[in-house]
């Protein structure tokens, strides 16, 4: 075998190189999972804040608040 043929056997094929290198701008699986988890956490936190805001003006003991004298 010549020196060029031996060097060619050690190099990965263009297809192998393309599969090993992620495409620029394409998120990895880990990144997608992280984004999904953060989104779920944010939606949960927002829902809690919305529930607090909905119940903020409700009386706690079932009676309406006294009207201001005027």
N, C-alpha and C positions, 0 to 999 in steps of 0.2 A: 504494500500500500504506500501511496505517496503521502507526503506530509499534509497536503491539502485535503485528501480524503479522510485522514485521521481527525483533522480539525473539524471537518464537517460532521463527523459522527458525534462529536461532543457538544455541538451547538443544538439548542432546542429549535424545533420547527417554528415558523412564524405563527402558526395556530396556537402552539403551546405558549408562546410569548404573549399573544393576544389574550388568552384565557387567564394567564397568571397576573396580568396587569389590569387593575380595574380602570374602567373608562373614567376620564376626568369629569367631575360633576355628578357622577352617579353615586348615591349614598350606599354605604355598606349595610348589611343586614343588622349589625349592631347599632348603627346610627338610626336606622328605621325603627328598631325596637325602642331606642331611647326616646325618639320623637313621639312615638305612640304612647309610651308611659307618661311622658311629660304632659301630653295632651289630655290623657285620662285624669291625671292629677289636677290639672288646671280646671277641667270641667267639673270635677268633684268639688273643688274649692269654690268655684263660681256658684254651684248649686247651693252649697251651704250658706254663702253670703246672701243669695236671693231669698232663701227661706228665712234667714234672720231679718232681712229687710221687710218681708211680707208680714211677719209676726211682730214687728217692732211696735206698731200702733195698736195692736190688739190688747184689751185689758186682760190682766192675768187672773183676776178673781171672778170673772164672768159679769161684773157690774160695769155699767158705762161710767165714764168719768164725769164728775159733776160739771155742770155748765157754769161758765164764768158769769158772775153777776154783772149786770150792766145797765 
